[in-house]
Amino acid sequence: MEAITPIVLGFFIFLTAAGLKLDREYERGVIFRLGRINGVRGPGLYWVIPVIDQKTQVDIRTKTVNIEPQETVTADSVTIRVNAVLYYRILNPTLAINKVENYQLAVYQTALTTLRNVVGQNILDDVLQNRDKINDKVQEIVDEITEPWGIVIERVEMKDVEIPQSMQRAMAKEAEAVREKRARIIKAAAEQEASIKLAEASELIAQTPAALELRRLQMLTEIGAENNTTTLLMLPSDFIMLAKNLSEAVQKQGQKKDAE
């Protein structure tokens, strides 16, 4: 009897040690007792019944899934290749273990299919310019699918969009045409503004003849600064007008004599 006691004591010590489980702060243990769910344990140290209880460990940290590049056709019939990254986290370990066989593969396949479908519903310009809208749509759809599995989708981000070479050349030509159009519009607007300013200046000069003389002096100063070897002969504007009037009078007098 005395020999049996140490054996029994050792057996109980072995069972106690075998039933001790330790989970880190980011881990949870789903306990099955005789095949039925008995709850979720952890984090920390806890004890389960050896042989009768089985533990499945679950990591509840945010996980990253790289969605491989895949070909898809946009709504305007352009074939492109897109890839993305998805972030998800387990909220309910019991559902993640019991509702789906492999939650990691299920999340990946769901995100892969959803990304292809959402991109196919948008034209190429929206895919390139409105990525946030596509990301939010993919996140919303995938999160709705994975909610019964106890999984929440935290974020979806498209990384790269590969466009065919022919389409890249067409887009480059289109961008060049847009830039040229913008440059012509700016130049035309500048010319229009300059013509308005010149018209206003001519009106001011007509009202103040002295302003014309000041402008001529300023012009001479600018020419002298650039070409200081040039000799200029400057005549008063009144003299030029007088010579012009005399020339017109002589021409009229000659025409009158010819007529007689």
Helices and strands as residue ranges (DSSP letters): H 4-19, E 20-23, E 27-33, E 36-41, E 44-47, E 53-59, E 63-73, E 79-90, H 93-98, H 103-120, H 124-129, H 131-146, G 147-149, E 151-162, H 165-207, H 209-226, H 237-259
